[in-house]
Amino acid sequence: MNQDAMKKQAAEAALNYVEGGVIGVGTGSTVNHFIDALATVKSRIEGAVSSSEASSVRLAAHGIPVFDLNAVGALSLYVDGADETNAQFQLIKGGGGALTREKIVAAASQKFVCIGDETKLVKVLGAFPLPVEVIPMARSYVARELVKLGGTPIWREGFVTDNGNVILDVRHLEITDPIQMEQQINNLAGVVTVGIFALRPADVLILGTPDGAKTVDKG
Ligand SMILES: O=C[C@H](O)[C@H](O)[C@H](O)COP(=O)(O)O
């Protein structure tokens, strides 16, 4: 079974958590499978809050109403993918550049269901280059500060986030204390969001495997 088929399995298993109301929907290839599956049960929900323009377009194409987060208040459920997860469900996200809106929607949600394939599970976060969204004028300054932390930041040239900012992808960080590093990088002037999701980790992890989707729910 290939990676995409495992992502699809996990996405379809996440439908078990869709009960009603307005739900939060993330971004990426795994979430695209989830949006397509959600369309088959769309009468169950009122609509969705989306973490990116791309997901909003896909939801709308399926006839699923898309709401502004400010119009709906707290969400019961958020479903999103990840680039890496550790056993504590602390994540690296932002490979698609949607990390800031993803972190906002995750924070506003009671339950965060993370979906992916089994290759996303790692012992220590950081093999995947850590995305950091930065205000454009702060790009070089933040890059120098990230070098002081031991990282090698690479500007994702030509890419602009939905918020009009730039992304630095930071290699060579071994993230042994994700909460501390999330706070430290978020505190740099000019950083909008770092792609570590440890202060608000996922609550449920669903990983596609060759033997079927495996769900671990922290309850
Ligand atoms: O910005 C993108 C998101 O954080 C995605 O959830 C993450 O990159 C995983 O993407 P995919 O499901 O395509 O592997």
Ligand as a Chemical Component Dictionary entry (heavy atoms), coordinates in Angstrom:
data_LIG
# 
_chem_comp.id                   LIG 
_chem_comp.type                 NON-POLYMER 
_chem_comp.pdbx_formal_charge   0 
_chem_comp.three_letter_code    LIG 
# 
loop_
_chem_comp_atom.comp_id 
_chem_comp_atom.atom_id 
_chem_comp_atom.alt_atom_id 
_chem_comp_atom.type_symbol 
_chem_comp_atom.charge 
_chem_comp_atom.model_Cartn_x 
_chem_comp_atom.model_Cartn_y 
_chem_comp_atom.model_Cartn_z 
_chem_comp_atom.pdbx_ordinal 
LIG O1 O1 O 0 0.773  23.437 6.176 1  
LIG C1 C1 C 0 0.406  22.297 6.018 2  
LIG C2 C2 C 0 -0.045 21.398 7.071 3  
LIG O2 O2 O 0 0.572  21.580 8.305 4  
LIG C3 C3 C 0 -0.181 19.932 6.721 5  
LIG O3 O3 O 0 -1.046 19.387 7.670 6  
LIG C4 C4 C 0 1.097  19.135 6.752 7  
LIG O4 O4 O 0 2.070  19.743 5.920 8  
LIG C5 C5 C 0 0.867  17.681 6.295 9  
LIG O5 O5 O 0 0.550  17.650 4.955 10 
LIG P1 P1 P 0 0.180  16.322 4.173 11 
LIG O6 O6 O 0 -1.114 15.848 4.704 12 
LIG O7 O7 O 0 0.110  16.777 2.742 13 
LIG O8 O8 O 0 1.294  15.337 4.391 14 
# 
loop_
_chem_comp_bond.comp_id 
_chem_comp_bond.atom_id_1 
_chem_comp_bond.atom_id_2 
_chem_comp_bond.value_order 
_chem_comp_bond.pdbx_ordinal 
LIG O1 C1 DOUB 1  
LIG C1 C2 SING 2  
LIG C2 O2 SING 3  
LIG C2 C3 SING 4  
LIG C3 O3 SING 5  
LIG C3 C4 SING 6  
LIG C4 O4 SING 7  
LIG C4 C5 SING 8  
LIG C5 O5 SING 9  
LIG O5 P1 SING 10 
LIG P1 O6 DOUB 11 
LIG P1 O7 SING 12 
LIG P1 O8 SING 13 
# 
